[in-house]
Amino acid sequence: MFDIPFLPSLLALPLVGALCVSFVPAQNGYTAKTVGLGFSCLTFLYSLFLWIGFHDGIADFQYASEVSWGPLSIHFGVDGVSLFFLLLTTLLVPLCLLTGWASVQHSVKEYCVLFLLMETMMLGVFCILDVLFFYIFFEAVLLPMYLIIGIWGSRERRIKAAYTFFLYTLLGSVFMLLGLLALYLEAGTTDLHILLATPFSEKRQIILWIAFFASFAVKVPMLPVHIWLPEAHVEAPTAGSVVLAGVLLKLGTYGFLRFSLPLFPYASLYFTPFIFVLSVVGILYASCTTLRQVDLKKIIAYSSVAHMNFVTLGLFSGTLQGIEGAIMLMLSHGFVSSALFLCIGVLYDRYKTRLLQYYGGCVHTMPLFAVLFLFFTLGNLSLPGTSAFVGEFMLLTGVYQTNTFICFLAALGMILGAAYSLWLYNRVVFGHMKMAHSFTTSDVNRREFWTFFPLIVCTLWMGVFPEVFLDSIHSSVSWYLP
């Protein structure tokens, strides 16, 4: 279709940006931020050409290309599943750099370099068609995020949070590495195209599925390996929380969809009741725990646990509606949850606290913020017309066809979600104005508004015109049905 290798070039752009930023003098932080933001915006614009040239109705991978280094070769390709995760990644990284424009005051050059390197690794996860190199990029994402939490975190517990995040996700991936070795010994390759055509015995599918599940479940996260997420969100800077909620949480569910379901269909069906029970418990537990939190970031973090467990329900429903709804909910969560963390960051930049008890009456001093926070709160509780409604409606429709009782229990999580979302908004925005607010009247500034604007557009666009996204997703999901 094109003479240039689009996907390797897409991965190379932020890498070149990181290299350029590294040559900027350390004391010239403004130049480093400008160069980093420029390359991240260029990467986003370049990724839009992937969407423009993408052909709906083709189930196979498009933009196929190969990069070789001696005996090693990496195969690239995108389908309707991975296309929008590439776009989501390239959209959120420039927003993250904009978010830290004023709040990050030290080691600015290193901050920009780490975000650009992390963007390259995340893009590699979504477009590499080799399980071994997927694993390498899948794990390499940990290092920049670990440093971002540990260096630019907001409190003294940031070091512990960074270690917890790193160890939980790394230990889970050890089992996946063993599974990769077993795959290679069985098929003689780690190329996804060949593996999809390789039959595995039922017993071997179960063993390999468990190995991959150990890694993906931690990234989702599912109970009981979710402990690292609230701690990492609380201690991370605002931009770190945005990329963690917007992209990194999708790596586990993307792994289920890309590898576990198509490679091990029998094992996926065998473990469906286990996934259903674990997901429902995670939804109800996380929703109830959210109601008890007093830290603003922890409220959104536990809300993310509930939403991502909704996604695992849809992925293993075995229905077209359930899987497509799960993908739509993943994308929606990338917009809405990221925006909610940006809202918390706006408050923290002004009042230097995230404890709920110190907030109230923000509508009197920050009316524009109150409107933006309301919009994304309604998006978080899946109001019709927003992106989350489309995803959850399709997802629950698919789950209902498989197990009515599980669907009913999951729907209770939606009720609890409305409860904690409206409770949080009411406590922060309405009521009596607390003492802290009487000293500050600054509303959302121009930079912060334009950071929110793309997320507003995407949330409404997906909620009102979902067929724009579903047309590209449909054929690929049909191919990946177990």
Helices and strands as residue ranges (DSSP letters): H 6-22, H 29-52, E 62-69, E 72-78, H 80-103, H 108-127, H 131-140, H 142-152, H 158-187, H 192-196, H 202-219, H 228-235, H 238-243, I 244-248, H 249-255, I 256-260, H 261-263, H 265-270, H 272-290, H 296-315, H 320-351, G 356-358, H 362-365, H 367-380, H 387-402, H 404-429, G 435-439, H 446-464, H 467-480
